[in-house]
Amino acid sequence: MFKLIIILILVIYLLNKVSVFLFRVMGRPQQAPPFRRPADGSIHMDNAPKRSAKKGGSKGGEYVDYEEVK
């Protein structure tokens, strides 16, 4: 019985060490590319908003009078 407890403790300990190692290796953050500072006087935009395909478009509708029907 004592041997079984020792073996279980060793197996749990080894699993703990292996899992910590795997999480460190697999969870390593990827390195971001180095930040390049634009030259003075120049403008750099990463994301530009998308422009609408329609230029004119409808700005509203006509007022329609209604009658309540009972």
C-alpha positions as CSV (number, residue, x, y, z in Angstrom):
1,M,0.0,0.0,0.0
2,F,2.8,2.4,0.8
3,K,4.5,1.7,-2.6
4,L,1.2,2.6,-4.3
5,I,1.0,5.9,-2.6
6,I,4.6,6.8,-3.4
7,I,4.1,5.8,-7.0
8,L,0.9,8.0,-7.3
9,I,2.7,10.9,-5.7
10,L,5.6,10.5,-8.2
11,V,3.3,10.2,-11.2
12,I,1.3,13.3,-10.1
13,Y,4.5,15.3,-9.6
14,L,5.9,14.2,-13.0
15,L,2.6,15.1,-14.7
16,N,2.7,18.5,-13.1
17,K,6.3,19.2,-14.2
18,V,5.6,18.0,-17.8
19,S,2.4,20.1,-18.1
20,V,4.1,23.2,-16.8
21,F,6.9,22.7,-19.4
22,L,4.4,22.1,-22.2
23,F,2.3,25.2,-21.3
24,R,5.5,27.3,-21.3
25,V,6.6,26.0,-24.7
26,M,3.1,26.1,-26.4
27,G,1.9,29.3,-24.8
28,R,4.9,31.3,-25.7
29,P,3.7,34.6,-27.2
30,Q,4.7,35.3,-30.7
31,Q,7.1,38.1,-31.2
32,A,5.6,41.2,-32.7
33,P,7.5,42.9,-35.5
34,P,9.6,45.8,-34.3
35,F,7.8,49.2,-34.3
36,R,9.2,51.5,-36.9
37,R,8.8,55.2,-36.2
38,P,7.8,57.2,-39.3
39,A,10.1,60.0,-40.3
40,D,9.2,63.5,-39.1
41,G,6.6,65.2,-41.2
42,S,5.2,62.0,-42.7
43,I,1.9,60.4,-41.8
44,H,1.3,56.7,-41.4
45,M,-2.2,55.1,-41.0
46,D,-2.5,51.4,-40.2
47,N,-6.3,51.1,-40.8
48,A,-8.3,53.4,-42.9
49,P,-12.1,53.3,-42.6
50,K,-14.0,51.8,-45.4
51,R,-15.8,54.2,-47.7
52,S,-19.4,53.8,-48.6
53,A,-20.1,52.7,-52.2
54,K,-23.1,55.1,-52.5
55,K,-22.5,58.8,-52.6
56,G,-26.0,60.2,-52.8
57,G,-28.2,57.7,-51.1
58,S,-31.6,58.3,-49.6
59,K,-31.7,60.6,-46.6
60,G,-35.3,59.9,-45.6
61,G,-38.8,59.1,-46.9
62,E,-42.0,61.0,-47.5
63,Y,-44.5,61.6,-44.7
64,V,-47.5,59.3,-45.2
65,D,-50.7,60.2,-43.4
66,Y,-52.6,57.2,-42.0
67,E,-56.0,56.4,-40.7
68,E,-56.6,54.0,-37.8
69,V,-58.9,51.2,-38.8
70,K,-61.1,49.6,-36.1
